[in-house]
């Protein structure tokens, strides 16, 4: 593919799209550091536990997979939150703080205290 084809597409794109992609990448990357450490810790402790008590291997292994699944769920939460944050449709800061604006008064308004809110 020729780069000359991509340049007009990149120039026509919204510049905030690139920032959203960077935010998603950084957020997902930072969200995986903790679970990565946690998974390493879980498997290290499982190896240590099995070497101390080999007869408990099956029970330790079943507990290991439960801990692994719960720890890895955090990675998926970080990814989903990153997608939500990078979405242009979901902006709570743009809608939650806005108050209704008064409509323009018409010439037939009876008193100055009568306001209609939109």
C-alpha positions, 0 to 999 in steps of 0.5 A: 500500500502506498503512503500517498493514499493514507496521507489525505485520510490521516489529514481529514481525520479528527485529531482527537481520534489519535489522542483517544487511541493513545489514551486507550493504549496507555490505560490498557497498558497500565491496567495490565501491570497489576494483574501481571504481577498478581499472576506471577505471584500466584504461580510462584506461591503455587510452586512453593506450596506444592513443593512443601506439601505435594499431597495437596497438589490437586486442591492447590491447583484448583485454588490456583485457577480460581485466583488466576481467573479473578486476577485476569478479570481485572485486565478485561475490566481495564480494557473495557474501561479504556474503550468506554473512555476513548469513545466519543459518545460517552462523555459524562463530564460534558453532560453531568455538569450542564444545567438547563439554559433559559429560553429566550423570553417572548414578547407576550410574557406577563411578568419578568419572573416568568421563565421557561426552562428548556 
